[in-house]
């Protein structure tokens, strides 16, 4: 531990009780990441169907329906991201800002990247019909926004992973070396699979409530659209049963709470199996009955998200606990020496009585 950098903490009181900040961090992060999944998954699915629409116009209309949701989900994701960002700044100040500094150029590049991606997304959506005769260029605009959307989470994942491992701070040489630390790429694969899965459920919700007249304009039947959404939700979720354990097993070993962590993720896996079976059943149901398990599937997805969020926080606390004790001791020693210096300075300034 002697080679690990141990900075001083900022000796300021918390702006709110720590349990409240933890709730804000976990709860609002889960909401934020859900809408990020909708946004990224929607962008990918929209471009995919627009490409298929070059040969079959029915897919182009479906792509437009999906693309119409992206800008709204983008706005909600941004707003919901403020709370967890402020909470993590407060709860893990030393760790979060150190990781940001070590990947500084790429971290600050998130701002212009987000601006460009959002502008491309608006152009892709609102120029859809105007560029009907220039589909190649229009698809290129959508694909460019997808590439940026796929790169930004990689920066976030590299940073939140780096902040948990102070022993790596002295060896990291920027973003790309942080990217190669254990667990970053498996977690990224886990995120990528979640995007179409969550967007698939959004498609089911969107089309099960549409009027018959609105559905007639798309050229698709309601059951076809819902079954398509369920397939997008089902197969990436099946993929998570392979990627998820890899992401879990590549987590570096930490002191404390391994049994708790395994228990949380074990329950999440069992609930995910139940949810996946219901999705599979839904894809096989006749038109008159499809959608009957939608509420149950969404409820199980909420449970899985909650367990994943709790598990992430348990691991985060276990990972930083030993180093946090070192930081606390160094901060207390620093404040003691500051107090002693202030008292000595005060004594030196007192006038000496004759």
VOBA-1610 file (N, C-alpha, C; in pm, whole numbers, padded with zeros to 5 digits, always signed):
BEGIN
Unk+00081-00121+00000Unk+00000+00000+00000Unk+00085+00126+00000Unk+00218+00113+00026Unk+00302+00232+00037Unk+00317+00304-00097Unk+00303+00230-00209Unk+00322+00290-00340Unk+00192+00351-00394Unk+00082+00334-00325Unk-00046+00385-00373Unk-00059+00532-00337Unk-00093+00620-00432Unk-00113+00761-00399Unk-00225+00777-00297Unk-00199+00856-00193Unk-00300+00881-00090Unk-00318+01032-00076Unk-00410+01091-00152Unk-00433+01235-00141Unk-00515+01270-00017Unk-00515+01397+00017Unk-00602+01443+00127Unk-00742+01466+00074Unk-00840+01443+00160Unk-00978+01471+00125Unk-01008+01618+00152Unk-01122+01664+00104Unk-01164+01802+00129Unk-01241+01803+00261Unk-01192+01872+00363Unk-01257+01867+00495Unk-01381+01956+00503Unk-01483+01918+00430Unk-01608+01994+00429Unk-01723+01900+00465Unk-01826+01951+00531Unk-01940+01865+00565Unk-02020+01829+00441Unk-02089+01715+00448Unk-02176+01671+00339Unk-02294+01767+00325Unk-02338+01796+00203Unk-02454+01885+00185Unk-02586+01819+00222Unk-02584+01687+00242Unk-02705+01611+00278Unk-02659+01485+00350Unk-02748+01419+00423Unk-02710+01293+00488Unk-02658+01192+00386Unk-02555+01118+00423Unk-02493+01024+00330Unk-02590+00920+00276Unk-02679+00860+00359Unk-02775+00762+00303Unk-02862+00823+00194Unk-02900+00950+00210Unk-02982+01015+00107Unk-02904+01031-00022Unk-02777+01066-00011Unk-02694+01080-00131Unk-02675+00945-00201Unk-02665+00838-00123Unk-02653+00704-00182Unk-02780+00669-00259Unk-02896+00699-00200Unk-03023+00672-00269Unk-03031+00752-00398Unk-02993+00879-00392Unk-02995+00962-00512Unk-02903+00904-00619Unk-02783+00863-00576Unk-02687+00808-00672Unk-02741+00682-00740Unk-02788+00587-00661Unk-02830+00459-00718Unk-02962+00472-00795Unk-03061+00537-00734Unk-03194+00545-00795Unk-03192+00625-00925Unk-03135+00744-00919Unk-03138+00829-01039Unk-03040+00780-01145Unk-02933+00711-01104Unk-02845+00652-01206Unk-02920+00544-01283Unk-02998+00462-01214Unk-03074+00358-01283Unk-03174+00418-01382Unk-03242+00525-01340Unk-03333+00592-01433Unk-03256+00651-01551Unk-03143+00714-01520Unk-03061+00774-01625Unk-03014+00670-01726Unk-02960+00558-01676Unk-02904+00458-01767Unk-03014+00390-01848Unk-03135+00379-01792Unk-03245+00320-01869Unk-03276+00406-01992Unk-03281+00539-01974Unk-03310+00625-02089Unk-03190+00637-02182Unk-03069+00622-02130Unk-02953+00612-02219Unk-02964+00487-02305Unk-03007+00376-02246Unk-03030+00253-02323Unk-03134+00275-02432Unk-03244+00342-02396Unk-03347+00372-02496Unk-03290+00456-02610Unk-03208+00555-02575Unk-03152+00647-02674Unk-03055+00575-02767Unk-02957+00506-02709Unk-02856+00439-02791Unk-02918+00323-02869Unk-02999+00241-02801Unk-03063+00130-02870Unk-03156+00177-02980Unk-03229+00286-02954Unk-03317+00340-03057Unk-03240+00388-03179Unk-03125+00453-03156Unk-03044+00501-03268Unk-02993+00384-03352Unk-02945+00280-03285Unk-02893+00164-03358Unk-03002+00092-03436Unk-03116+00068-03372Unk-03225-00004-03438Unk-03281+00078-03553Unk-03291+00210-03533Unk-03343+00296-03639Unk-03256+00290-03764Unk-03125+00300-03747Unk-03034+00295-03863Unk-03041+00157-03928Unk-03048+00052-03846Unk-03058-00083-03901Unk-03180-00100-03989Unk-03295-00054-03939Unk-03417-00070-04018Unk-03421+00025-04138Unk-03355+00140-04126Unk-03351+00229-04242Unk-03269+00167-04355Unk-03161+00098-04319Unk-03083+00028-04421Unk-03168-00082-04486Unk-03241-00158-04404Unk-03330-00261-04459Unk-03441-00198-04543Unk-03478-00075-04511Unk-03583-00005-04584Unk-03544+00036-04724Unk-03416+00027-04757Unk-03375+00056-04894Unk-03437-00042-04993Unk-03465-00164-04945Unk-03527-00265-05030Unk-03675-00286-05000Unk-03715-00253-04879Unk-03855-00272-04839Unk-03899-00149-04761Unk-03983-00066-04821Unk-04022+00062-04761Unk-04092+00046-04628Unk-04145-00071-04602Unk-04213-00092-04475Unk-04115-00079-04359Unk-03992-00125-04378Unk-03891-00112-04274Unk-03849+00034-04254Unk-03854+00111-04361Unk-03821+00253-04348Unk-03922+00324-04258Unk-04048+00289-04271Unk-04150+00350-04185Unk-04132+00306-04040Unk-04093+00182-04018Unk-04066+00136-03883Unk-03945+00209-03825Unk-03842+00228-03907Unk-03723+00302-03862Unk-03760+00443-03820Unk-03848+00507-03893Unk-03890+00643-03858Unk-03964+00645-03725Unk-04048+00546-03701Unk-04121+00539-03574Unk-04024+00527-03456Unk-03922+00444-03472Unk-03824+00428-03365Unk-03742+00556-03348Unk-03701+00616-03461Unk-03620+00739-03455Unk-03695+00853-03387Unk-03827+00852-03396Unk-03906+00960-03336Unk-03897+00961-03184Unk-03853+00850-03124Unk-03845+00845-02977Unk-03710+00892-02924Unk-03608+00901-03011Unk-03471+00917-02963Unk-03450+01053-02897Unk-03498+01160-02958Unk-03470+01293-02903Unk-03537+01314-02767Unk-03657+01259-02750Unk-03723+01271-02620Unk-03647+01192-02514Unk-03607+01070-02548Unk-03529+00990-02453Unk-03395+01055-02421Unk-03336+01119-02520Unk-03209+01190-02499Unk-03226+01299-02395Unk-03331+01379-02408Unk-03353+01490-02315Unk-03376+01440-02172Unk-03455+01334-02158Unk-03482+01278-02026Unk-03355+01220-01966Unk-03274+01152-02048Unk-03149+01094-01999Unk-03055+01201-01946Unk-03046+01313-02016Unk-02957+01421-01973Unk-03003+01478-01840Unk-03132+01505-01827Unk-03184+01562-01703Unk-03164+01467-01586Unk-03193+01338-01608Unk-03179+01240-01500Unk-03033+01213-01465Unk-02941+01249-01553Unk-02800+01227-01524Unk-02740+01328-01429Unk-02807+01440-01407Unk-02752+01545-01320Unk-02743+01496-01175Unk-02849+01433-01126Unk-02853+01388-00987Unk-02740+01292-00951Unk-02726+01181-01023Unk-02617+01088-00989Unk-02478+01148-01010Unk-02464+01240-01105Unk-02334+01304-01126Unk-02296+01388-01004Unk-02392+01464-00952Unk-02364+01544-00833Unk-02340+01455-00711Unk-02415+01346-00701Unk-02400+01256-00586Unk-02264+01186-00587Unk-02220+01140-00703Unk-02091+01071-00707Unk-01977+01169-00684Unk-01994+01295-00729Unk-01895+01398-00699Unk-01880+01420-00550Unk-01992+01411-00478Unk-01993+01438-00335Unk-01944+01318-00254Unk-01992+01200-00289Unk-01958+01080-00211Unk-01818+01028-00239Unk-01771+01044-00361Unk-01643+00987-00402Unk-01555+01094-00466Unk-01546+01208-00401Unk-01477+01323-00459Unk-01335+01291-00501Unk-01256+01237-00408Unk-01116+01206-00436Unk-01104+01109-00553Unk-01189+01010-00557Unk-01178+00903-00655Unk-01227+00946-00792Unk-01341+01014-00794Unk-01399+01056-00921Unk-01312+01160-00991Unk-01265+01261-00916Unk-01185+01366-00979Unk-01046+01317-01016Unk-00991+01223-00941Unk-00862+01166-00980Unk-00874+01092-01112Unk-00978+01010-01127Unk-00999+00939-01253Unk-01019+01036-01368Unk-01094+01144-01343Unk-01116+01244-01447Unk-00985+01308-01490Unk-00899+01338-01392Unk-00771+01402-01424Unk-00680+01310-01504Unk-00684+01181-01472Unk-00595+01086-01540Unk-00638+01058-01683Unk-00764+01083-01715Unk-00813+01066-01853Unk-00862+01200-01906Unk-00798+01308-01865Unk-00848+01444-01883Unk-00895+01480-02022Unk-00813+01457-02124Unk-00850+01501-02259Unk-00977+01432-02307Unk-00984+01302-02287Unk-01103+01229-02332Unk-01223+01261-02245Unk-01199+01281-02115Unk-01312+01312-02026Unk-01377+01444-02065Unk-01297+01547-02089Unk-01354+01676-02124Unk-01413+01674-02265Unk-01367+01580-02349Unk-01420+01572-02485Unk-01564+01523-02487Unk-01614+01471-02374Unk-01753+01427-02369Unk-01848+01540-02406Unk-01816+01662-02360Unk-01906+01775-02385Unk-01923+01803-02534Unk-01815+01826-02611Unk-01837+01848-02755Unk-01892+01726-02827Unk-01853+01605-02783Unk-01906+01484-02847Unk-02057+01475-02830Unk-02104+01504-02709Unk-02248+01500-02684Unk-02320+01604-02769Unk-02265+01723-02779Unk-02327+01829-02859Unk-02339+01785-03004Unk-02231+01732-03061Unk-02233+01689-03201Unk-02332+01574-03221Unk-02332+01477-03129Unk-02423+01363-03141Unk-02568+01407-03137Unk-02600+01500-03048Unk-02738+01546-03039Unk-02779+01622-03164Unk-02690+01704-03219Unk-02722+01777-03343Unk-02745+01679-03458Unk-02662+01575-03466Unk-02680+01475-03570Unk-02812+01400-03553Unk-02848+01375-03427Unk-02973+01304-03400Unk-03093+01386-03443Unk-03090+01516-03413Unk-03200+01602-03456Unk-03206+01610-03609Unk-03089+01621-03673Unk-03087+01625-03819Unk-03143+01496-03878Unk-03105+01383-03820Unk-03152+01254-03870Unk-03304+01241-03857Unk-03357+01292-03748Unk-03502+01281-03726Unk-03581+01380-03812Unk-03543+01507-03809Unk-03627+01610-03870Unk-03602+01628-04020Unk-03494+01570-04073Unk-03469+01575-04217Unk-03506+01443-04284Unk-03577+01357-04213Unk-03607+01223-04263Unk-03677+01229-04399Unk-03786+01304-04406Unk-03864+01310-04530Unk-03798+01401-04633Unk-03733+01507-04586Unk-03667+01599-04679Unk-03552+01532-04754Unk-03488+01434-04689Unk-03375+01365-04751Unk-03415+01228-04805Unk-03540+01212-04836Unk-03589+01083-04885Unk-03518+01040-05013Unk-03476+01137-05092Unk-03407+01104-05216Unk-03257+01089-05199Unk-03206+01114-05078Unk-03062+01100-05051Unk-03042+01010-04929Unk-03089+00889-04944Unk-03089+00796-04832Unk-02948+00762-04783Unk-02853+00755-04875Unk-02717+00723-04833Unk-02662+00825-04736Unk-02679+00954-04768Unk-02633+01060-04679Unk-02710+01059-04549Unk-02841+01036-04557Unk-02924+01036-04437Unk-02883+00922-04344Unk-02858+00805-04399Unk-02813+00692-04317Unk-02677+00722-04256Unk-02590+00789-04332Unk-02458+00825-04280Unk-02469+00918-04160Unk-02565+01009-04163Unk-02586+01098-04048Unk-02627+01018-03926Unk-02722+00926-03945Unk-02765+00842-03833Unk-02653+00753-03783Unk-02573+00697-03874Unk-02463+00610-03834Unk-02356+00688-03757Unk-02332+00812-03797Unk-02233+00896-03726Unk-02277+00922-03583Unk-02406+00951-03565Unk-02457+00972-03428Unk-02444+00843-03347Unk-02468+00729-03410Unk-02455+00600-03339Unk-02312+00577-03292Unk-02215+00606-03377Unk-02075+00586-03342Unk-02036+00671-03222Unk-02083+00795-03220Unk-02052+00882-03106Unk-02122+00832-02980Unk-02249+00792-02995Unk-02322+00738-02881Unk-02254+00614-02824Unk-02192+00535-02910Unk-02124+00415-02864Unk-01990+00445-02798Unk-01928+00555-02835Unk-01797+00588-02780Unk-01806+00658-02644Unk-01905+00743-02626Unk-01916+00819-02500Unk-01928+00728-02378Unk-02013+00624-02380Unk-02019+00535-02262Unk-01888+00466-02231Unk-01804+00445-02333Unk-01674+00384-02311Unk-01585+00474-02225Unk-01597+00605-02246Unk-01521+00700-02163Unk-01571+00695-02019Unk-01702+00697-02002Unk-01759+00690-01867Unk-01717+00561-01797Unk-01725+00449-01867Unk-01690+00322-01804Unk-01543+00316-01766Unk-01456+00368-01851Unk-01314+00370-01817Unk-01290+00452-01691Unk-01362+00563-01677Unk-01343+00650-01560Unk-01399+00591-01431Unk-01522+00540-01436Unk-01581+00486-01313Unk-01512+00358-01270Unk-01449+00289-01365Unk-01369+00172-01330Unk-01237+00214-01267Unk-01172+00315-01326Unk-01043+00362-01276Unk-01053+00420-01136Unk-01163+00485-01105Unk-01177+00549-00974Unk-01178+00446-00860Unk-01208+00321-00891Unk-01217+00219-00787Unk-01083+00154-00753Unk-00980+00183-00831Unk-00854+00111-00814Unk-00737+00208-00800Unk-00723+00268-00682Unk-00613+00363-00661Unk-00475+00305-00687Unk-00462+00173-00672Unk-00331+00111-00696Unk-00289+00122-00842Unk-00384+00156-00932Unk-00352+00170-01074Unk-00324+00316-01112Unk-00346+00410-01021Unk-00334+00550-01057Unk-00192+00587-01099Unk-00094+00523-01041Unk+00044+00556-01073Unk+00093+00497-01204Unk+00019+00403-01260Unk+00062+00336-01382Unk-00021+00374-01504Unk-00137+00434-01483Unk-00224+00470-01595Unk-00164+00589-01671Unk-00160+00578-01802Unk-00105+00683-01887Unk-00213+00737-01982Unk-00327+00774-01927Unk-00433+00830-02010Unk-00547+00733-02034Unk-00635+00773-02127Unk-00759+00701-02149Unk-00738+00558-02198Unk-00648+00538-02295Unk-00635+00406-02355Unk-00578+00304-02257Unk-00485+00346-02171Unk-00435+00251-02071Unk-00541+00223-01966Unk-00625+00323-01934Unk-00737+00298-01842Unk-00838+00203-01904Unk-00851+00209-02036Unk-00944+00123-02108Unk-00903-00024-02099Unk-00775-00049-02083Unk-00724-00185-02079Unk-00724-00247-01940Unk-00768-00171-01840Unk-00777-00227-01706Unk-00885-00336-01702Unk-00874-00429-01607Unk-00974-00538-01601Unk-01117-00485-01587Unk-01208-00552-01654Unk-01351-00532-01638Unk-01412-00423-01724Unk-01332-00333-01784Unk-01391-00225-01863Unk-01464-00280-01985Unk-01397-00360-02065Unk-01458-00410-02188Unk-01573-00507-02163Unk-01566-00599-02062Unk-01684-00681-02033Unk-01805-00597-01989Unk-01780-00494-01908Unk-01892-00407-01868Unk-01947-00332-01987Unk-01861-00295-02081Unk-01907-00226-02201Unk-01994-00319-02286Unk-01953-00444-02299Unk-02035-00542-02373Unk-02170-00561-02304Unk-02169-00562-02171Unk-02292-00573-02094Unk-02385-00454-02124Unk-02327-00336-02132Unk-02405-00216-02165Unk-02461-00224-02306Unk-02378-00267-02402Unk-02422-00272-02541Unk-02542-00364-02559Unk-02541-00478-02492Unk-02653-00571-02503Unk-02779-00515-02437Unk-02761-00435-02334Unk-02878-00379-02265Unk-02951-00278-02352Unk-02881-00211-02445Unk-02944-00106-02525Unk-03056-00159-02615Unk-03032-00258-02702Unk-03144-00310-02781Unk-03248-00383-02698Unk-03206-00445-02587Unk-03302-00516-02502Unk-03403-00418-02442Unk-03354-00309-02386Unk-03444-00210-02327Unk-03528-00142-02434Unk-03466-00114-02550Unk-03541-00049-02658Unk-03649-00141-02713Unk-03622-00272-02713Unk-03725-00366-02756Unk-03849-00358-02670Unk-03831-00349-02538Unk-03948-00333-02450Unk-04016-00199-02473Unk-03937-00096-02502Unk-03997+00034-02534Unk-04082+00024-02660Unk-04037-00051-02759Unk-04115-00070-02881Unk-04247-00141-02852Unk-04243-00242-02767Unk-04366-00312-02730Unk-04463-00215-02665Unk-04413-00136-02569Unk-04498-00038-02501Unk-04555+00064-02599Unk-04472+00108-02693Unk-04512+00211-02788Unk-04622+00161-02881Unk-04607+00040-02932Unk-04700-00008-03035Unk-04823-00076-02976Unk-04819-00119-02853Unk-04938-00181-02796Unk-05044-00077-02760Unk-05003+00050-02753Unk-05098+00157-02717Unk-05135+00245-02836Unk-05078+00219-02953Unk-05109+00298-03071Unk-05249+00265-03123Unk-05313+00365-03182Unk-05444+00343-03242Unk-05430+00262-03370Unk-05539+00201-03411Unk-05536+00122-03533Unk-05505+00208-03655Unk-05556+00332-03656Unk-05531+00421-03769Unk-05382+00454-03781Unk-05318+00480-03665Unk-05176+00512-03667Unk-05093+00391-03711Unk-05134+00272-03668Unk-05062+00152-03708Unk-05079+00123-03857Unk-05196+00157-03911Unk-05219+00133-04054Unk-05122+00213-04139Unk-05081+00331-04093Unk-04987+00413-04169Unk-04849+00351-04176Unk-04814+00265-04079Unk-04681+00203-04080Unk-04672+00084-04174Unk-04789+00026-04208Unk-04788-00093-04292Unk-04762-00221-04214Unk-04764-00212-04081Unk-04741-00329-03995Unk-04865-00356-03911Unk-04889-00483-03880Unk-04993-00517-03784Unk-04939-00498-03642Unk-05030-00480-03548Unk-04990-00458-03409Unk-04909-00577-03355Unk-04956-00698-03382Unk-04886-00815-03328Unk-04747-00830-03390Unk-04732-00792-03518Unk-04600-00798-03581Unk-04502-00703-03513Unk-04549-00582-03485Unk-04464-00482-03422Unk-04427-00524-03280Unk-04524-00574-03205Unk-04496-00616-03069Unk-04403-00736-03066Unk-04423-00830-03158Unk-04336-00947-03163Unk-04193-00907-03201Unk-04181-00807-03288Unk-04049-00755-03325Unk-03980-00694-03203Unk-04055-00615-03125Unk-03999-00556-03004Unk-03955-00662-02904Unk-04037-00765-02888Unk-04001-00873-02795Unk-03875-00946-02840Unk-03857-00962-02970Unk-03736-01029-03018Unk-03612-00945-02988Unk-03624-00814-03007Unk-03511-00726-02973Unk-03481-00734-02823Unk-03582-00751-02742Unk-03560-00763-02598Unk-03506-00899-02559Unk-03553-01004-02627Unk-03520-01141-02587Unk-03375-01179-02614Unk-03331-01167-02739Unk-03202-01226-02775Unk-03082-01154-02714Unk-03081-01021-02703Unk-02972-00958-02627Unk-02974-00998-02479Unk-03094-01020-02424Unk-03102-01064-02284Unk-03043-01204-02269Unk-03068-01291-02366Unk-03004-01422-02365Unk-02851-01406-02368Unk-02804-01313-02450Unk-02660-01287-02456Unk-02603-01241-02323Unk-02684-01174-02242Unk-02637-01127-02112Unk-02602-01243-02018Unk-02662-01359-02039Unk-02628-01473-01954Unk-02485-01523-01977Unk-02427-01484-02090Unk-02287-01517-02117Unk-02195-01401-02081Unk-02236-01279-02115Unk-02152-01161-02091Unk-02155-01122-01944Unk-02272-01131-01880Unk-02285-01091-01740Unk-02189-01163-01646Unk-02183-01297-01649Unk-02087-01367-01562Unk-01942-01328-01590Unk-01909-01302-01718Unk-01772-01258-01749Unk-01744-01123-01683Unk-01841-01031-01692Unk-01824-00901-01629Unk-01810-00914-01478Unk-01884-01007-01420Unk-01877-01027-01275Unk-01745-01090-01234Unk-01702-01192-01306Unk-01581-01264-01268Unk-01453-01187-01297Unk-01459-01088-01386Unk-01341-01007-01413Unk-01328-00888-01320Unk-01423-00872-01228Unk-01409-00768-01126Unk-01289-00801-01038Unk-01194-00708-01020Unk-01082-00735-00930Unk-01129-00766-00789Unk-01059-00853-00721Unk-01095-00894-00586Unk-01083-00777-00489Unk-01182-00764-00403Unk-01181-00659-00301Unk-01200-00721-00164Unk-01169-00643-00061Unk-01188-00690+00076Unk-01333-00669+00117Unk-01392-00771+00178Unk-01525-00756+00236Unk-01638-00776+00136Unk-01751-00820+00186Unk-01881-00834+00118Unk-01880-00914-00013Unk-01790-01010-00035Unk-01803-01088-00159Unk-01928-01174-00159Unk-01965-01230-00043Unk-02084-01314-00035Unk-02209-01232-00064Unk-02214-01110-00009Unk-02329-01023-00033Unk-02342-00990-00181Unk-02228-00959-00243Unk-02228-00926-00385Unk-02276-01043-00469Unk-02222-01162-00443Unk-02263-01280-00519Unk-02411-01312-00496Unk-02457-01290-00373Unk-02599-01314-00345Unk-02689-01222-00425Unk-02653-01093-00432Unk-02734-00996-00506Unk-02739-01033-00654Unk-02622-01061-00713Unk-02619-01092-00855Unk-02680-01230-00883Unk-02672-01322-00785Unk-02736-01451-00801Unk-02887-01438-00812Unk-02946-01356-00725Unk-03090-01331-00732Unk-03126-01263-00863Unk-03041-01169-00907Unk-03066-01099-01034Unk-03069-01197-01151Unk-02981-01296-01149Unk-02978-01396-01256Unk-03105-01479-01256Unk-03151-01520-01136Unk-03274-01599-01128Unk-03394-01520-01179Unk-03404-01394-01140Unk-03514-01311-01188Unk-03504-01291-01339Unk-03382-01276-01389Unk-03362-01258-01533Unk-03405-01382-01611Unk-03382-01501-01556Unk-03425-01625-01622Unk-03577-01628-01634Unk-03644-01593-01526Unk-03791-01588-01528Unk-03839-01488-01634Unk-03778-01368-01636Unk-03817-01265-01731Unk-03793-01311-01875Unk-03680-01377-01899Unk-03647-01424-02033Unk-03747-01529-02081Unk-03787-01618-01993Unk-03887-01719-02030Unk-04019-01654-02069Unk-04059-01552-01995Unk-04183-01481-02031Unk-04170-01413-02166Unk-04054-01355-02195Unk-04032-01293-02326Unk-04043-01397-02437Unk-03983-01513-02415Unk-03988-01619-02515Unk-04132-01663-02540Unk-04209-01678-02434Unk-04350-01715-02447Unk-04426-01610-02527Unk-04396-01483-02501Unk-04466-01374-02571Unk-04439-01378-02721Unk-04317-01411-02762Unk-04287-01416-02905Unk-04362-01529-02976Unk-04413-01625-02900Unk-04482-01740-02960Unk-04634-01728-02947Unk-04683-01624-02884Unk-04827-01613-02862Unk-04899-01569-02988Unk-05025-01610-03006Unk-05104-01563-03121Unk-05135-01415-03107Unk-05178-01356-03217Unk-05199-01211-03222Unk-05297-01162-03115Unk-05398-01241-03086Unk-05500-01196-02991Unk-05449-01192-02847Unk-05343-01265-02818Unk-05298-01275-02679Unk-05163-01212-02653Unk-05094-01169-02757Unk-04961-01115-02737Unk-04968-00986-02654Unk-04875-00971-02562Unk-04874-00855-02473Unk-04931-00884-02336Unk-04982-01007-02316Unk-05044-01039-02189Unk-04948-01040-02072Unk-04819-01063-02097Unk-04720-01067-01989Unk-04633-00941-01985Unk-04673-00837-02058Unk-04587-00718-02069Unk-04562-00654-01933Unk-04667-00637-01854Unk-04651-00573-01723Unk-04560-00657-01633Unk-04578-00788-01637Unk-04493-00876-01557Unk-04348-00867-01600Unk-04324-00864-01731Unk-04187-00854-01782Unk-04122-00723-01738Unk-04196-00614-01750Unk-04142-00484-01710Unk-04115-00480-01560Unk-04203-00540-01482Unk-04182-00544-01337Unk-04056-00621-01302Unk-04036-00734-01369Unk-03916-00813-01344Unk-03791-00738-01390Unk-03802-00662-01499Unk-03688-00583-01545Unk-03653-00476-01441Unk-03753-00415-01380Unk-03727-00315-01274Unk-03655-00380-01157Unk-03697-00502-01121Unk-03630-00574-01011Unk-03484-00602-01046Unk-03461-00647-01170Unk-03323-00676-01213Unk-03238-00550-01210Unk-03293-00440-01260Unk-03218-00314-01259Unk-03186-00271-01116Unk-03283-00286-01026Unk-03260-00249-00887Unk-03151-00334-00823Unk-03153-00463-00849Unk-03050-00552-00794Unk-02913-00520-00853Unk-02908-00491-00983Unk-02781-00456-01045Unk-02725-00327-00986Unk-02814-00228-00964Unk-02769-00102-00904Unk-02719-00122-00763Unk-02789-00204-00684Unk-02746-00232-00546Unk-02612-00305-00546Unk-02597-00403-00637Unk-02473-00478-00644Unk-02355-00391-00682Unk-02376-00300-00775Unk-02269-00208-00815Unk-02225-00122-00697Unk-02322-00076-00619Unk-02286+00011-00505Unk-02213-00069-00398Unk-02257-00191-00372Unk-02188-00275-00272Unk-02043-00297-00314Unk-02022-00327-00442Unk-01885-00349-00489Unk-01803-00220-00482Unk-01863-00109-00520Unk-01792+00020-00518Unk-01745+00054-00378Unk-01832+00032-00279Unk-01795+00060-00140Unk-01683-00032-00094Unk-01692-00160-00131Unk-01588-00255-00090Unk-01455-00224-00156Unk-01459-00177-00281Unk-01336-00150-00355Unk-01259-00031-00297Unk-01330+00073-00255Unk-01261+00194-00209Unk-01240+00197-00058Unk-01300+00103+00016Unk-01294+00108+00163Unk-01152+00112+00219Unk-01061+00023+00178Unk-00926+00029+00236Unk-00854+00160+00207Unk-00864+00207+00083Unk-00797+00332+00048Unk-00864+00451+00117Unk-00995+00444+00134Unk-01066+00553+00201Unk-01017+00571+00344Unk-00983+00460+00410Unk-00929+00469+00545Unk-00793+00539+00545Unk-00711+00512+00445Unk-00582+00580+00434Unk-00601+00729+00409Unk-00696+00764+00324Unk-00723+00905+00296Unk-00775+00974+00421Unk-00863+00906+00495Unk-00917+00966+00617Unk-00807+00991+00720Unk-00717+00893+00735Unk-00606+00910+00830Unk-00514+01024+00788Unk-00485+01034+00659Unk-00397+01142+00612Unk-00464+01277+00628Unk-00594+01283+00603Unk-00666+01409+00618Unk-00670+01453+00764Unk-00695+01357+00855Unk-00696+01390+00997Unk-00558+01438+01044Unk-00452+01372+00996Unk-00317+01414+01032Unk-00288+01554+00978Unk-00332+01579+00856Unk-00312+01712+00797Unk-00386+01820+00876Unk-00510+01793+00913Unk-00588+01891+00988Unk-00528+01913+01127Unk-00472+01806+01186Unk-00407+01821+01317Unk-00286+01913+01306Unk-00206+01894+01201Unk-00087+01977+01184Unk-00125+02121+01151Unk-00233+02139+01076Unk-00281+02275+01049Unk-00324+02343+01178Unk-00395+02269+01263Unk-00440+02325+01390Unk-00321+02360+01479Unk-00221+02273+01483Unk-00101+02301+01563Unk-00028+02424+01510Unk-00019+02436+01377Unk+00048+02552+01318Unk-00028+02680+01348Unk-00161+02674+01345Unk-00241+02793+01377Unk-00222+02835+01522Unk-00219+02735+01612Unk-00199+02769+01752Unk-00060+02827+01776Unk+00041+02771+01709Unk+00177+02823+01723Unk+00188+02965+01668Unk+00122+02988+01555Unk+00125+03123+01497Unk+00054+03222+01588Unk-00058+03178+01647Unk-00129+03266+01740Unk-00047+03299+01862Unk+00026+03199+01916Unk+00109+03223+02033Unk+00226+03317+02000Unk+00280+03304+01879Unk+00393+03391+01842Unk+00350+03536+01825Unk+00222+03559+01797Unk+00176+03695+01775Unk+00130+03765+01903Unk+00119+03690+02012Unk+00078+03754+02137Unk+00190+03844+02189Unk+00159+03961+02235Unk+00262+04050+02290Unk+00322+03993+02420Unk+00450+04007+02433Unk+00519+03958+02552Unk+00511+04066+02662Unk+00456+04027+02779Unk+00443+04124+02888Unk+00577+04145+02958Unk+00611+04270+02989Unk+00736+04296+03060Unk+00731+04243+03202
//
